[in-house]
């Protein structure tokens, strides 16, 4: 808030309007970010396997949190890349570092998401094929 500004009262209409901006951002993210398509593919695969293998409620929570963390990390990475491209259109080694660090954060979430997926799904898949 700027000095001299009065605090605005809560407005449900303004909250809904801001939600529309967020939904627009999600749409742009899904439409324009090819990596998001890959993450969504694996998220849908995890949901399919979850139903197929009848994972527990706790496992669902872990899978859903992992999926949302990966997608959120990719969305933040995309926003950082767009911002860096706008602020530094010419090559700058610091701009490259910023983009690489943001991409590294996505890589960390994807790597750990893969480990979580293997911990949850591999024992059930092995039991399905080897314990009959």
BELMO-V839362 format. One line per field, one symbol per residue. phi: phi as a letter, one per 30 degrees, with the letter a starting at -180 (. if undefined). psi: psi as a letter, one per 40 degrees, with the letter a starting at -180 (. if undefined). burial: 1 if it has 9 or more other ideal C-beta (glycine too) atoms within 8 Angstrom, else 0. Layout:
phi->???
psi->???
burial->???
//
This chain:
phi->.deidcddddbdddddddddddddddddeddccdddddddeddddddededdchddedddddddddddddddddddeddddddddddbdddbddddeeddddddddedddedddddedddceddddddcccd
psi->hiheiihiihhddddddddddddddddddddehdddddddddddddddddddefiidddddddddddddddddddddddddddddddgdihhdddddddddddddddddddddddddddddddddddddef.
burial->000000000000001000000000110011001011101100100110110010100011011001101110111111011001000100000011011001101101110110011001100111010000
//
